[in-house]
Amino acid sequence: MQDYSWTDIRCPFEKRRDAACVFWDNVVYILGGSQLFPIKRMDCYNVVKDSWYSKLGPPTPRDSLAACAAEGKIYTSGGSEVGGLDSVEYYDIKLNEWKMVSPMSWKGVTVKCAAVGSTIYVLAGFQGVGRLGHILEYNTEIDKWTANSKVRAFPVTSCLICVVDTCGANEETLET
């Protein structure tokens, strides 16, 4: 069994709260957040080179947002600017550019998301007037949102989301 330990890595940029974090290809991307007001910022930490740098921030200032990586792109959804947001945008890591996609069917703050292949699952959070309890699916290949009727979610305002592929597509054959 391998021993693991924690290391304190200090970000040299301004402090913020309610940011989102994504890990892709040995880089930690820290997106949005708040410094009194929602910000348009993306700071990156390369874990192999042990170095910090900033990249082009998202077009929409967001705090309490959701973010996940799918197929070389970082998607941000929900969060707040002034009230909840329904807008969704992605950062193409290779092209170093942001693009908007179709909006969600509701505005949400403290939403959470996770990706499996080309599908992003967004768990509804707080909508300003109450907690939502449903999940949306976004197909990145055809830019389309659908309500997920297969899974029920409890209304939440703060949580983590983890999606597990249970279809067997990634199972290895074990010989006995």
Salt bridges, closest charged atoms under 4 A:
ASP8 OD2 - ARG10 NH2 2.86
GLU14 OE1 - ARG41 NH2 3.64
ASP18 OD2 - ARG17 NH1 2.30
ASP43 OD2 - ARG16 NH2 2.63
ASP43 OD2 - ARG41 NE 2.92
GLU89 OE2 - ARG62 NE 3.28
GLU97 OE2 - LYS99 NZ 3.52
